C-alpha cells in the first residue's frame, strides 16, 4: 500500500511531531515552535535524514541552497521553507 504524500504546508507544531516520529530529532512534545533545532541535535547527519524525509513526505526537493542555517533554525523556519516549495 502506498502512503499518500502530504501536499499542504505543515504547521510548526506538526513538524515537531513529525521530526520526532521520523527519528530525525528527539524532540519533546512541548518543544517550542521557535526552538533552536541545532541546539536540539540537528547536525549534518540529521540534516541528510531530514532532506530524505522531507522529499518523501512532502514530495518537494530541497536543494543545497535551501539548506541554510536560517532555513533550518526552527520548526517555524523549516515549515516556511517547505511551504514555499509547495506553493
N, CA, C and O atoms as CSV, one atom per row, in Angstrom:
chain,resi,resn,atom,element,x,y,z
A,1,UNK,N,N,0.835,-1.166,0.000
A,1,UNK,CA,C,0.000,0.000,0.000
A,1,UNK,C,C,0.888,1.240,0.000
A,1,UNK,O,O,1.835,1.330,0.782
A,2,UNK,N,N,0.581,2.195,-0.879
A,2,UNK,CA,C,1.364,3.418,-0.971
A,2,UNK,C,C,0.871,4.424,0.046
A,2,UNK,O,O,-0.334,4.609,0.219
A,3,UNK,N,N,1.816,5.078,0.723
A,3,UNK,CA,C,1.476,6.117,1.684
A,3,UNK,C,C,1.260,7.406,0.908
A,3,UNK,O,O,2.075,7.769,0.060
A,4,UNK,N,N,0.166,8.096,1.197
A,4,UNK,CA,C,-0.096,9.332,0.473
A,4,UNK,C,C,0.874,10.412,0.911
A,4,UNK,O,O,1.292,10.467,2.067
A,5,UNK,N,N,1.217,11.254,-0.022
A,5,UNK,CA,C,2.119,12.371,0.242
A,5,UNK,C,C,1.293,13.551,0.727
A,5,UNK,O,O,0.206,13.806,0.209
A,6,UNK,N,N,1.799,14.266,1.710
A,6,UNK,CA,C,1.114,15.443,2.228
A,6,UNK,C,C,1.424,16.620,1.317
A,6,UNK,O,O,2.591,16.944,1.100
A,7,UNK,N,N,0.403,17.259,0.787
A,7,UNK,CA,C,0.585,18.355,-0.156
A,7,UNK,C,C,0.382,19.723,0.489
A,7,UNK,O,O,0.695,20.738,-0.134
A,8,UNK,N,N,-0.129,19.781,1.705
A,8,UNK,CA,C,-0.332,21.047,2.401
A,8,UNK,C,C,0.908,21.380,3.211
A,8,UNK,O,O,1.614,20.491,3.688
A,9,UNK,N,N,1.160,22.667,3.357
A,9,UNK,CA,C,2.293,23.095,4.170
A,9,UNK,C,C,2.055,22.674,5.619
A,9,UNK,O,O,0.962,22.862,6.153
A,10,UNK,N,N,3.071,22.112,6.245
A,10,UNK,CA,C,2.913,21.703,7.644
A,10,UNK,C,C,3.003,22.907,8.568
A,10,UNK,O,O,3.676,23.892,8.266
A,11,UNK,N,N,2.321,22.812,9.687
A,11,UNK,CA,C,2.478,23.838,10.721
A,11,UNK,C,C,3.752,23.506,11.495
A,11,UNK,O,O,4.214,22.366,11.458
A,12,UNK,N,N,4.322,24.478,12.189
A,12,UNK,CA,C,5.498,24.179,13.011
A,12,UNK,C,C,5.236,23.064,14.027
A,12,UNK,O,O,6.109,22.231,14.268
A,13,UNK,N,N,4.045,23.044,14.621
A,13,UNK,CA,C,3.711,22.009,15.601
A,13,UNK,C,C,3.669,20.634,14.943
A,13,UNK,O,O,4.156,19.656,15.510
A,14,UNK,N,N,3.084,20.559,13.742
A,14,UNK,CA,C,3.069,19.285,13.012
A,14,UNK,C,C,4.491,18.828,12.695
A,14,UNK,O,O,4.791,17.636,12.766
A,15,UNK,N,N,5.364,19.771,12.347
A,15,UNK,CA,C,6.749,19.415,12.052
A,15,UNK,C,C,7.474,18.872,13.276
A,15,UNK,O,O,8.261,17.932,13.166
A,16,UNK,N,N,7.217,19.449,14.425
A,16,UNK,CA,C,7.847,18.968,15.658
A,16,UNK,C,C,7.476,17.507,15.883
A,16,UNK,O,O,8.346,16.672,16.132
A,17,UNK,N,N,6.201,17.203,15.795
A,17,UNK,CA,C,5.747,15.822,15.975
A,17,UNK,C,C,6.320,14.909,14.901
A,17,UNK,O,O,6.764,13.799,15.193
A,18,UNK,N,N,6.310,15.375,13.670
A,18,UNK,CA,C,6.794,14.573,12.545
A,18,UNK,C,C,8.294,14.296,12.655
A,18,UNK,O,O,8.727,13.169,12.417
A,19,UNK,N,N,9.093,15.306,13.014
A,19,UNK,CA,C,10.537,15.111,13.162
A,19,UNK,C,C,10.842,14.074,14.243
A,19,UNK,O,O,11.751,13.257,14.095
A,20,UNK,N,N,10.080,14.116,15.314
A,20,UNK,CA,C,10.265,13.136,16.384
A,20,UNK,C,C,9.830,11.744,15.924
A,20,UNK,O,O,10.523,10.760,16.181
A,21,UNK,N,N,8.697,11.664,15.253
A,21,UNK,CA,C,8.194,10.371,14.767
A,21,UNK,C,C,9.135,9.738,13.755
A,21,UNK,O,O,9.312,8.519,13.745
A,22,UNK,N,N,9.742,10.562,12.898
A,22,UNK,CA,C,10.661,10.064,11.873
A,22,UNK,C,C,12.020,9.674,12.460
A,22,UNK,O,O,12.824,9.022,11.793
A,23,UNK,N,N,12.269,10.069,13.692
A,23,UNK,CA,C,13.554,9.770,14.322
A,23,UNK,C,C,14.673,10.692,13.888
A,23,UNK,O,O,15.847,10.402,14.123
A,24,UNK,N,N,14.318,11.813,13.249
A,24,UNK,CA,C,15.338,12.772,12.823
A,24,UNK,C,C,15.912,13.480,14.045
A,24,UNK,O,O,17.126,13.656,14.154
A,25,UNK,N,N,15.047,13.881,14.954
A,25,UNK,CA,C,15.447,14.530,16.201
A,25,UNK,C,C,14.606,13.983,17.349
A,25,UNK,O,O,13.449,13.610,17.160
A,26,UNK,N,N,15.182,13.941,18.505
A,26,UNK,CA,C,14.463,13.506,19.696
A,26,UNK,C,C,13.880,14.749,20.370
A,26,UNK,O,O,14.487,15.321,21.275
A,27,UNK,N,N,12.697,15.155,19.915
A,27,UNK,CA,C,12.061,16.364,20.425
A,27,UNK,C,C,10.919,16.001,21.363
A,27,UNK,O,O,10.157,15.070,21.105
A,28,UNK,N,N,10.816,16.739,22.437
A,28,UNK,CA,C,9.719,16.564,23.381
A,28,UNK,C,C,8.446,17.152,22.784
A,28,UNK,O,O,8.505,17.998,21.891
A,29,UNK,N,N,7.310,16.706,23.273
A,29,UNK,CA,C,6.019,17.169,22.766
A,29,UNK,C,C,5.844,18.669,22.928
A,29,UNK,O,O,5.106,19.291,22.164
A,30,UNK,N,N,6.519,19.266,23.922
A,30,UNK,CA,C,6.364,20.702,24.187
A,30,UNK,C,C,7.519,21.537,23.632
A,30,UNK,O,O,7.728,22.670,24.064
A,31,UNK,N,N,8.274,20.976,22.669
A,31,UNK,CA,C,9.349,21.736,22.039
A,31,UNK,C,C,8.726,22.982,21.393
A,31,UNK,O,O,7.728,22.867,20.681
A,32,UNK,N,N,9.299,24.167,21.630
A,32,UNK,CA,C,8.681,25.393,21.111
A,32,UNK,C,C,8.807,25.535,19.593
A,32,UNK,O,O,9.774,25.072,18.988
A,33,UNK,N,N,7.812,26.183,18.996
A,33,UNK,CA,C,7.817,26.396,17.549
A,33,UNK,C,C,9.016,27.212,17.092
A,33,UNK,O,O,9.461,27.082,15.951
A,34,UNK,N,N,9.541,28.052,17.978
A,34,UNK,CA,C,10.715,28.849,17.644
A,34,UNK,C,C,11.974,28.311,18.340
A,34,UNK,O,O,12.969,29.021,18.481
A,35,UNK,N,N,11.909,27.049,18.768
A,35,UNK,CA,C,13.049,26.418,19.426
A,35,UNK,C,C,14.188,26.146,18.443
A,35,UNK,O,O,13.954,25.906,17.258
A,36,UNK,N,N,15.394,26.185,18.939
A,36,UNK,CA,C,16.609,26.004,18.140
A,36,UNK,C,C,16.811,24.520,17.813
A,36,UNK,O,O,17.146,23.720,18.687
A,37,UNK,N,N,16.600,24.167,16.539
A,37,UNK,CA,C,16.766,22.771,16.136
A,37,UNK,C,C,18.224,22.322,16.204
A,37,UNK,O,O,18.493,21.144,16.440
A,38,UNK,N,N,19.155,23.227,16.004
A,38,UNK,CA,C,20.572,22.859,16.097
A,38,UNK,C,C,20.952,22.535,17.542
A,38,UNK,O,O,21.701,21.591,17.793
A,39,UNK,N,N,20.440,23.310,18.479
A,39,UNK,CA,C,20.692,23.024,19.892
A,39,UNK,C,C,20.029,21.712,20.302
A,39,UNK,O,O,20.479,21.052,21.238
A,40,UNK,N,N,18.955,21.336,19.598
A,40,UNK,CA,C,18.233,20.096,19.892
A,40,UNK,C,C,18.885,18.881,19.242
A,40,UNK,O,O,18.403,17.761,19.409
A,41,UNK,N,N,19.972,19.086,18.503
A,41,UNK,CA,C,20.698,17.955,17.936
A,41,UNK,C,C,20.745,17.875,16.425
A,41,UNK,O,O,21.240,16.888,15.880
A,42,UNK,N,N,20.243,18.886,15.732
A,42,UNK,CA,C,20.297,18.870,14.268
A,42,UNK,C,C,21.741,19.087,13.830
A,42,UNK,O,O,22.277,20.192,13.908
A,43,UNK,N,N,22.351,18.003,13.368
A,43,UNK,CA,C,23.730,18.067,12.879
A,43,UNK,C,C,23.733,17.647,11.414
A,43,UNK,O,O,22.668,17.449,10.829
A,44,UNK,N,N,24.902,17.509,10.817
A,44,UNK,CA,C,24.980,17.216,9.382
A,44,UNK,C,C,24.300,15.894,9.028
A,44,UNK,O,O,23.656,15.798,7.983
A,45,UNK,N,N,24.430,14.888,9.866
A,45,UNK,CA,C,23.763,13.609,9.591
A,45,UNK,C,C,22.247,13.750,9.688
A,45,UNK,O,O,21.516,13.199,8.865
A,46,UNK,N,N,21.780,14.476,10.677
A,46,UNK,CA,C,20.343,14.688,10.839
A,46,UNK,C,C,19.786,15.522,9.683
A,46,UNK,O,O,18.648,15.316,9.263
A,47,UNK,N,N,20.582,16.460,9.170
A,47,UNK,CA,C,20.136,17.252,8.022
A,47,UNK,C,C,19.924,16.340,6.822
A,47,UNK,O,O,18.946,16.499,6.091
A,48,UNK,N,N,20.821,15.393,6.611
A,48,UNK,CA,C,20.668,14.474,5.482
A,48,UNK,C,C,19.408,13.615,5.655
A,48,UNK,O,O,18.674,13.386,4.693
A,49,UNK,N,N,19.163,13.142,6.879
A,49,UNK,CA,C,17.926,12.403,7.153
A,49,UNK,C,C,16.710,13.289,6.889
A,49,UNK,O,O,15.712,12.842,6.323
A,50,UNK,N,N,16.808,14.531,7.303
A,50,UNK,CA,C,15.726,15.485,7.125
A,50,UNK,C,C,15.423,15.692,5.640
A,50,UNK,O,O,14.257,15.710,5.244
A,51,UNK,N,N,16.449,15.844,4.828
A,51,UNK,CA,C,16.256,16.054,3.390
A,51,UNK,C,C,15.496,14.882,2.776
A,51,UNK,O,O,14.531,15.079,2.037
A,52,UNK,N,N,15.930,13.679,3.082
A,52,UNK,CA,C,15.276,12.487,2.534
A,52,UNK,C,C,13.830,12.403,3.037
A,52,UNK,O,O,12.917,12.126,2.260
A,53,UNK,N,N,13.626,12.639,4.319
A,53,UNK,CA,C,12.282,12.539,4.892
A,53,UNK,C,C,11.346,13.599,4.324
A,53,UNK,O,O,10.185,13.305,4.041
A,54,UNK,N,N,11.832,14.825,4.153
A,54,UNK,CA,C,11.001,15.897,3.589
A,54,UNK,C,C,10.636,15.565,2.147
A,54,UNK,O,O,9.485,15.727,1.742
A,55,UNK,N,N,11.608,15.104,1.377
A,55,UNK,CA,C,11.330,14.764,-0.016
A,55,UNK,C,C,10.315,13.635,-0.118
A,55,UNK,O,O,9.444,13.651,-0.989
A,56,UNK,N,N,10.427,12.664,0.765
A,56,UNK,CA,C,9.492,11.541,0.745
A,56,UNK,C,C,8.099,11.966,1.203
A,56,UNK,O,O,7.106,11.627,0.560
A,57,UNK,N,N,8.019,12.694,2.292
A,57,UNK,CA,C,6.726,13.048,2.895
A,57,UNK,C,C,5.980,14.121,2.120
A,57,UNK,O,O,4.765,14.036,1.942
A,58,UNK,N,N,6.716,15.142,1.653
A,58,UNK,CA,C,6.059,16.297,1.041
A,58,UNK,C,C,6.255,16.373,-0.468
A,58,UNK,O,O,5.696,17.256,-1.118
A,59,UNK,N,N,7.036,15.469,-1.027
A,59,UNK,CA,C,7.291,15.420,-2.471
A,59,UNK,C,C,7.851,16.730,-3.004
A,59,UNK,O,O,7.464,17.196,-4.075
A,60,UNK,N,N,8.768,17.318,-2.242
A,60,UNK,CA,C,9.482,18.512,-2.683
A,60,UNK,C,C,10.978,18.235,-2.597
A,60,UNK,O,O,11.426,17.432,-1.778
A,61,UNK,N,N,11.734,18.900,-3.442
A,61,UNK,CA,C,13.180,18.731,-3.435
A,61,UNK,C,C,13.825,19.895,-2.692
A,61,UNK,O,O,13.579,21.060,-3.005
A,62,UNK,N,N,14.642,19.568,-1.716
A,62,UNK,CA,C,15.428,20.580,-1.027
A,62,UNK,C,C,16.801,20.618,-1.683
A,62,UNK,O,O,17.497,19.604,-1.737
A,63,UNK,N,N,17.185,21.774,-2.174
A,63,UNK,CA,C,18.475,21.935,-2.841
A,63,UNK,C,C,19.532,22.339,-1.820
A,63,UNK,O,O,19.197,22.749,-0.709
A,64,UNK,N,N,20.798,22.227,-2.187
A,64,UNK,CA,C,21.844,22.686,-1.265
A,64,UNK,C,C,21.659,24.150,-0.851
A,64,UNK,O,O,21.994,24.528,0.272
A,65,UNK,N,N,21.130,24.959,-1.750
A,65,UNK,CA,C,20.894,26.375,-1.428
A,65,UNK,C,C,19.808,26.539,-0.363
A,65,UNK,O,O,19.793,27.536,0.358
A,66,UNK,N,N,18.910,25.575,-0.262
A,66,UNK,CA,C,17.847,25.623,0.750
A,66,UNK,C,C,18.357,25.290,2.146
A,66,UNK,O,O,17.750,25.678,3.144
A,67,UNK,N,N,19.463,24.577,2.212
A,67,UNK,CA,C,19.925,24.026,3.487
A,67,UNK,C,C,20.808,25.003,4.255
A,67,UNK,O,O,21.942,24.691,4.619
A,68,UNK,N,N,20.262,26.186,4.491
A,68,UNK,CA,C,20.985,27.197,5.256
A,68,UNK,C,C,20.618,27.094,6.730
A,68,UNK,O,O,19.581,26.541,7.097
A,69,UNK,N,N,21.479,27.630,7.544
A,69,UNK,CA,C,21.209,27.638,8.985
A,69,UNK,C,C,19.908,28.402,9.269
A,69,UNK,O,O,19.138,28.016,10.148
A,70,UNK,N,N,19.670,29.475,8.527
A,70,UNK,CA,C,18.448,30.265,8.739
A,70,UNK,C,C,17.196,29.459,8.403
A,70,UNK,O,O,16.209,29.530,9.136
A,71,UNK,N,N,17.216,28.696,7.312
A,71,UNK,CA,C,16.042,27.910,6.912
A,71,UNK,C,C,15.775,26.741,7.845
A,71,UNK,O,O,14.627,26.330,8.011
A,72,UNK,N,N,16.808,26.210,8.447
A,72,UNK,CA,C,16.676,25.025,9.293
A,72,UNK,C,C,16.712,25.347,10.785
A,72,UNK,O,O,16.730,24.433,11.609
A,73,UNK,N,N,16.722,26.601,11.138
A,73,UNK,CA,C,16.935,27.024,12.522
A,73,UNK,C,C,15.861,26.567,13.496
A,73,UNK,O,O,16.169,26.119,14.600
A,74,UNK,N,N,14.595,26.681,13.087
A,74,UNK,CA,C,13.479,26.402,13.990
A,74,UNK,C,C,12.380,25.652,13.232
A,74,UNK,O,O,12.388,25.628,12.001
A,75,UNK,N,N,11.448,25.048,13.945
A,75,UNK,CA,C,10.304,24.453,13.254
A,75,UNK,C,C,9.539,25.471,12.403
A,75,UNK,O,O,9.013,25.122,11.347
A,76,UNK,N,N,9.476,26.714,12.850
A,76,UNK,CA,C,8.779,27.757,12.097
A,76,UNK,C,C,9.477,28.042,10.776
A,76,UNK,O,O,8.817,28.133,9.741
A,77,UNK,N,N,10.811,28.186,10.790
A,77,UNK,CA,C,11.530,28.481,9.550
A,77,UNK,C,C,11.531,27.276,8.612
A,77,UNK,O,O,11.476,27.439,7.393
A,78,UNK,N,N,11.592,26.085,9.165
A,78,UNK,CA,C,11.546,24.874,8.342
A,78,UNK,C,C,10.168,24.717,7.697
A,78,UNK,O,O,10.069,24.346,6.527
A,79,UNK,N,N,9.116,24.997,8.447
A,79,UNK,CA,C,7.758,24.932,7.889
A,79,UNK,C,C,7.599,25.947,6.758
A,79,UNK,O,O,6.958,25.655,5.748
A,80,UNK,N,N,8.176,27.133,6.923
A,80,UNK,CA,C,8.107,28.152,5.876
A,80,UNK,C,C,8.855,27.695,4.625
A,80,UNK,O,O,8.386,27.918,3.509
A,81,UNK,N,N,10.007,27.061,4.802
A,81,UNK,CA,C,10.766,26.545,3.669
A,81,UNK,C,C,9.955,25.512,2.902
A,81,UNK,O,O,9.841,25.588,1.678
A,82,UNK,N,N,9.395,24.555,3.615
A,82,UNK,CA,C,8.606,23.501,2.965
A,82,UNK,C,C,7.364,24.109,2.311
A,82,UNK,O,O,7.025,23.755,1.181
A,83,UNK,N,N,6.692,25.009,3.005
A,83,UNK,CA,C,5.509,25.666,2.443
A,83,UNK,C,C,5.820,26.434,1.175
A,83,UNK,O,O,5.025,26.445,0.235
A,84,UNK,N,N,6.980,27.078,1.148
A,84,UNK,CA,C,7.397,27.804,-0.045
A,84,UNK,C,C,7.647,26.882,-1.231
A,84,UNK,O,O,7.399,27.253,-2.378
A,85,UNK,N,N,8.136,25.690,-0.954
A,85,UNK,CA,C,8.377,24.713,-2.004
A,85,UNK,C,C,7.071,24.121,-2.526
A,85,UNK,O,O,7.004,23.701,-3.681
A,86,UNK,N,N,6.052,24.084,-1.706
A,86,UNK,CA,C,4.760,23.527,-2.095
A,86,UNK,C,C,3.913,24.514,-2.890
A,86,UNK,O,O,2.962,24.120,-3.566
A,87,UNK,N,N,4.259,25.789,-2.808
A,87,UNK,CA,C,3.458,26.832,-3.496
A,87,UNK,C,C,3.665,26.800,-4.979
A,87,UNK,O,O,3.073,27.601,-5.703
